[in-house]
């Protein structure tokens, strides 16, 4: 397995949201926001003609400009390597790349969980959090999932699920009912299995429940046609919110990157 690692890092950033989930954000805007957030040294990972690539945003934008068609999770990563495929990596695949290369932390935004998504009734993100030995920093399970059951599954499987500044999860880009976590993140040792959730401020989230229902309906139709559920949902949310949902997710991802970059070196 080859890797083009352009910058050392104590964490890797998943590429699926950046590649498929930001429908109205082009490369130039992405670069501006990335620089404004001070994320120039953050390392993103994806797969290109079967080779795992880990590089800074400049290198990633070349990949993104090629309009990759596929996304790969942990359970399809080896097939992508053997068949020399090209695509973005989900949170679970990013955790696996971290495991293979001794990187202790993965960064994502909205993650999979338990819900009515074909092939993801119990998303492999959850098993990766439990088994990879890698800490995941993210925002929340996605709103169209059963967040309460997702958190309950992780807790039953021995995963510590902590909130940065909160001991509950109240949704992703929409406000939902509070779900109790293991506790608050208080700077303790990064000892896997560990999931750190960093929720978007409630007053910045979307509150039009009909928008979420319509986005899910469109995503289910895309799923029936053989497409990807989550990219279709994100595209619908982007259109229905005038691009606000994409910007909200990008800023949350960048905030998670900043958090991971501040983790004390002794922990990683």
Protein Blocks (a to p, Z undefined) as FASTA:
>chain_A
ZZddfbgcfbdcdfklmmmmmmmlcfklmmmmmmmnopmmpccdddeehiacdddfklmm
mmmmnopabdcdfklmmmmmmnopacdddfklmmmmmmmnopabdcdfbdcdddddehil
pafklmmmmmnopacddfbdcfkbcfklmmmmmmmnopacddehiabdebjkbccddddd
fbdcehiacdddddddddddfklmcfbfklmmmmmmmmmmmmmnopafklmmmmmmmmmn
nommmmmmmmmmmmmmmmmmmpcfklZZ
